Amino acid sequence: RKPNENQLRRLRKLKPELAKPIGNSNPIDPNLSEGALVNHTRFGRGKVLRIEGAGNDKKAEIKFEKGDVKKLLLRFAKLEIIDN
C-alpha cells in the first residue's frame, strides 16, 4: 500500500532529530580505521577489512580469528579497538 499525499507531506515536515535512531545505538569511534584490530563481545578478535557508508549507516567488514567475515553496522557493533 502506497502512502497518500497527506502522509507524504507530514513525513517531509519531520525534523532531522526526530529521525535519529533510538535504543541501543552506540557512538561510532572516529579512530576506527581499515586494518585496525578490534574485539567484539560475541565474535571475538578481528581485523577491519573495509569501512563503508557514513553517519548512522557506517558499516565495517571484519574478518574474525575464527575465519568468519562479518559486515557490522557500527552504531550497534560495540567494538573495542585493540590496535589501530
N, C-alpha and C positions, 0 to 999 in steps of 0.2 A: 504494500500500500504506500503510495506516494504522499508526502506531506502537502497540505493545502497551502495556498498563498499566505493566509494569516499565520500559520505555523512558521513558515519560512521567514516572514517579516519579524516575528518575535526572536527567532534564532539569530538573525543579523544584528539585533539590538543588544545581544548579550555582551557584557563587559568581559574582557580577556581574563580577569581574575576569577570570574565565575566558571571559566572553562578549565581551570587548573585542576590537576588530579588531587584527590584527597585520599586519606587512608594510610597505607603502608609505604608510601614512596619515601625515598631517601635522597639527600642531596648528592649530586654527582661530583666525585672528586676531580677537580680540574687537573690534578697531577697525573691522572691515569693516561698512559700512552701505549702505543703499539710496542711490543717487546717487554712490557712490564710483567713481573712475576706477581701473581695475586693468590689470595686464599679465599675460597668460598666455603661457607659452613657446611653445605651439603656435598659439593663436588670435589672439595679439597684444593690442592695447589694446581696452578695452571699458568700458562703464558698467553698474554693477549696477542692474538694474531692480527686483528684488524678492529678499528673503531669506525663506525659509520653513523650517519644521522646527526641531528642537532637537538639541543634543548631536552625536553622530556622524552623525545623519541630516540635519543642516542643509545646505540647498541654496541656491544663488544663481542667479537668472536674469540673464544678462548679454548685453547687445547689443554685439557687437564691431564694430570700424570697417568690416569687410568686409560688414556687413549681417546676418551670422548672429546669431541669438539662441540661446544655449545654456543649458541648465539643468545646473549642475555640482554634484556632491557636494563640499562644501568640504574635507572631510578628505583628498581626493585631488587637489584642483584646482591646487595650487601657484600661487596668485595672489600677485602683488606689488601692494600698494596704492600707486598713484601720487599720488592726491589724494583726501582724504576729505571 
